[in-house]
Amino acid sequence: MLPYFEGMAMSSFSKFIEPEIPKRLGFLYFPNGVGIPPKESTQHKNWSWFPVNEGRDYKLTKTLSPLKAYRDDISIMGGLSHPYSRNVLGHMAGDSWLTGGDLRGEYKNSISVDQYAAGKLSKYTRFPSLALSTDGGVGYKSRTSTLSFNSSGKPLPSEHRQREIFERYFSPSGGASTTERRKSLNQGKKIVDLVLEDSKSLEKRLGANDKAKLDEYLTSLNQVEQQVKRNEKWLDVPMDDFDASLINLDVDPVSAPDDYVRSMMDLMVLGFQTDSTRVMTYMMAREDGMGFGDNFLK
């Protein structure tokens, strides 16, 4: 009898028993710091962002008390920083939080750890990763609205509309039959092929700057092409059952920011629960109170 090979199972994207509990990564970014009592205050130990004492005998503060039930299953670390970011303004840390990139002078970012992990774990799931934020898109230099960056250090657009996220990732059929979905995927492949063909003829007539822009576009298009192929392979594999009745998909982050954040986290839980992806990021707000984050906690 042959030993188990991952390639055997994944050739058809069928479910298989893994040797260990699936490894999952979820990153939540809370910008602009946290207001807590100073060290000289008698309330500092109660509300500190970190536990009292070190090692296994640490004591949770009131800030960390919601984690009490999971105390034996978590590790809380502090004193970490990126060497390139130590002299950078504290309110422009989102760009390098998962990359450790050098943002001084010329902006040179690198791949984020979630995307590196996605490259290793994506063979097990429908989607390599899921990038979420409260504002959506990518933002701009030093005021990013995404935590995910590709291997070239380019930002990957984040998603922020709950209903669109749900329908795209957790209701891919949209009520259509398998035959209809396969037809739609084939149409998508044809469109991608046509665009790629046109871009090759266009490239010969472009200058250096335009070629660089075209390269970025083609990289994004290649990712679309790869996802279409993935969707096709997963077409006949049913998604695990789930109950989404308690997820509010129509929350306005301006009028109800707390409910909005809760619904986004519910979607993250759903992503892990259905094993649709094992890598997710969520940027709760942008730096300096920009975007929807300026309305939080008012």
VENFENHU-V508217 format. One line per field, one symbol per residue. phi: phi as a letter, one per 20 degrees, with the letter a starting at -180 (. if undefined). psi: psi as a letter, one per 20 degrees, with the letter a starting at -180 (. if undefined). burial: 1 if it has 16 or more other ideal C-beta (glycine too) atoms within 10 Angstrom, else 0. A space follows every 50 residues. Layout:
phi = ???
psi = ???
burial = ???
This chain:
phi = .fffcgfffefdlffbeefcfgecccddddemmcecgfgfffegffdffc femcmfefdfeffegfegfdgedccddcmeaegfdfdegfeceffdgddm feefmffcecfefffffgfedffecfcgacddbedmmcmbgmcfdbddcf fenefegedbegffffffddbfflneffffffffffffffffffffffff ffgfdeefffffffffffffffffffffffgffegedffgfbddfeeeec eeffebffffffffffffgffffelfbdcbcbefaefmmemfgfefle
psi = pqrpphhggihjkqqroqhrpppqppppporjrpoqqrhiqiighhjqiq rprraijqpprhhjhijgijgijqppqrjqqphiihjqpiklihhjgjhj rojqcponrapqhhhghhhhihiirhpgrooqrhhrbibrpilqkqippa ijjpqpprqiogghgghhhilhhkiqrhghghggghhghgggggggghhg hhhhjqrgghhghhggghgghhhgghhghghhhjhjoqqqqrojhipojl pohghmhghggghhhhhgghgggikhqjpqqoohrrqkkqbhhiiqk.
burial = 00000000100010000000000011101011000100000000000101 10000000001001000000000000000001011001001111111111 11100000111111111100110111111111111101100111111111 00101101110100110011010000000010000001000100000000 00000000000000000100000010010111010000000000001000 101000100110111111011101011111111111100111101100
